[in-house]
């Protein structure tokens, strides 16, 4: 899907050179990341959207529950979950790989 792009801090990207216009491009990765890291209730128009992945940072053995939540949320958004894996890194971040896209989740 083509949409306005944001950076890693969720700030709008400005198209360069020239500036002044928002950067536009394929937004699929940022859509998936937003769904996974947001909590239900964060999206006013769609209050049930969100996997709340940061809640799983200190929950060993909850991988299947997170996988089910991601699968359900992506299906509701019209996306297909073809591959999924997750791991907790030494620095306490959660790395989620969905359909070949790596997403870092911090508390």
BELBEL-V56693 format. One line per field, one symbol per residue. phi: phi as a letter, one per 40 degrees, with the letter a starting at -180 (. if undefined). burial: + if it has 24 or more other ideal C-beta (glycine too) atoms within 12 Angstrom, else -. A space follows every 10 residues. Layout:
BEGIN
phi: ???
burial: ???
END
This chain:
BEGIN
phi: .caccbcccg cccbcbcggg bccbacbdcc ccccccccbd hcbdcbccch cfddccdbbc gcdcccdccc dccccccgbb ccaaaaabcc cgcbbbbbfg bcbcbbc
burial: ----+----- ---------- ---------+ ++++++++-- --------++ ++++-++--- -----++-++ +-++--+-+- +--+-+-+-- ---+++-+-- +-+++--
END
